[in-house]
Amino acid sequence: MTEKPRLLLVEDDPLLRELLEMLLSLEGLEVVQAENGLVALERLQQGDFRLVVLDLMMPLMDGLLFLKEFSTLPPDRPLVLVLSANSDAETAERALRAGAAAIARKPVDQESFIAEVRALLDGGVKRG
């Protein structure tokens, strides 16, 4: 039996976090939740993750600050898929420059979100 890929889901909205976990679990992924960037950094120390799905707008530590801290981790760190309700190009560019491998828009379109997650798990090469 092959091991399920582990994913860290960082989202401050509890309802969206639960819905995304359910969606990702149905795709055969093991999902660990974090409600903000500070908790996410702690969770990263506790296990091996293939991908981080990261909300940008969160209390305590937002996604961009998380990416700054995340960039100091060893180079074998997981890829990062940023979730953003802010659709302006500047925010997306800042996230990509900060180390995100890709951006997914909110509200989440299930098919394109899962396709992006799969693409990063299957062949993503950029390290966040």
C-alpha positions in Angstrom: 0.0 0.0 0.0 1.4 3.4 -1.0 1.6 6.2 1.5 -0.8 9.1 0.9 0.9 12.4 0.0 0.7 14.7 3.0 -0.5 18.3 2.6 -0.5 21.2 5.0 -3.7 23.3 4.6 -3.2 26.8 6.1 -6.6 28.7 6.1 -8.1 30.9 8.9 -11.7 30.4 7.9 -12.8 27.2 9.7 -15.6 26.3 7.3 -13.5 26.7 4.2 -10.7 24.8 5.9 -13.0 21.9 6.6 -14.5 21.9 3.1 -11.0 22.0 1.5 -9.8 19.2 3.7 -12.8 17.1 2.7 -12.2 17.8 -1.0 -8.5 17.0 -0.7 -9.1 13.9 1.3 -11.5 12.6 -1.3 -8.5 12.9 -3.7 -6.5 10.5 -1.6 -4.4 13.1 0.2 -3.6 13.2 3.9 -4.4 16.7 5.1 -3.1 18.4 8.2 -4.8 21.8 9.1 -3.3 25.0 10.5 -5.4 28.2 11.1 -2.6 30.7 10.5 1.1 31.0 9.5 2.5 30.6 13.0 0.7 27.3 13.6 1.7 26.2 10.0 5.4 26.8 10.8 5.0 24.6 14.0 3.2 21.9 11.9 6.0 21.9 9.4 8.5 20.8 12.1 6.3 17.9 13.0 6.2 16.0 9.7 7.1 15.6 6.1 4.8 17.5 3.7 4.7 17.4 -0.1 2.7 20.6 -0.5 1.4 23.6 1.5 -1.9 25.2 0.5 -1.6 28.7 1.9 -4.2 31.4 2.4 -2.7 34.9 2.0 -5.0 36.9 4.3 -4.8 35.5 7.9 -4.5 36.9 11.4 -1.3 36.7 13.4 0.9 35.7 10.5 -0.3 36.3 6.9 0.7 34.2 3.9 3.4 36.6 2.7 5.1 36.7 6.1 4.8 32.9 6.3 6.5 32.7 2.9 9.4 34.9 4.2 9.9 32.6 7.2 9.4 29.5 5.1 12.1 30.5 2.7 14.7 30.0 5.5 13.8 26.3 5.8 16.1 23.7 4.1 15.8 23.5 0.3 13.8 20.2 0.4 10.8 22.1 1.9 7.5 21.4 0.2 6.0 23.4 -2.6 3.5 26.2 -1.8 0.2 26.8 -3.5 -1.2 30.1 -2.5 -5.0 30.7 -2.1 -6.0 34.3 -2.6 -9.3 36.1 -2.7 -7.3 39.2 -3.8 -7.2 38.9 -7.6 -4.9 41.8 -8.4 -1.7 40.9 -10.3 0.6 42.7 -7.8 -0.5 40.5 -4.9 0.0 37.3 -7.0 3.4 38.5 -8.2 4.5 39.3 -4.6 3.5 35.8 -3.5 5.3 34.2 -6.5 8.5 36.3 -5.8 8.3 35.3 -2.1 8.5 31.6 -3.1 5.0 30.3 -4.0 5.0 27.8 -6.8 1.5 28.7 -8.0 -1.6 30.8 -7.2 -5.2 29.6 -6.9 -8.1 32.0 -6.7 -10.9 32.2 -4.2 -13.7 31.4 -4.4 -12.2 28.0 -5.1 -13.2 26.3 -8.3 -13.0 22.6 -7.3 -11.8 21.2 -10.6 -9.1 23.7 -11.3 -8.0 23.7 -7.6 -7.6 19.9 -7.6 -5.9 20.0 -11.0 -3.4 22.5 -9.7 -2.7 20.5 -6.5 -2.2 17.3 -8.7 0.1 19.2 -11.1 2.3 20.4 -8.2 2.3 16.9 -6.5 3.1 15.1 -9.8 5.6 17.4 -11.3 6.1 20.7 -9.5 9.7 21.6 -9.4 9.8 25.1 -8.0 10.6 25.1 -4.3 8.9 27.8 -2.2 
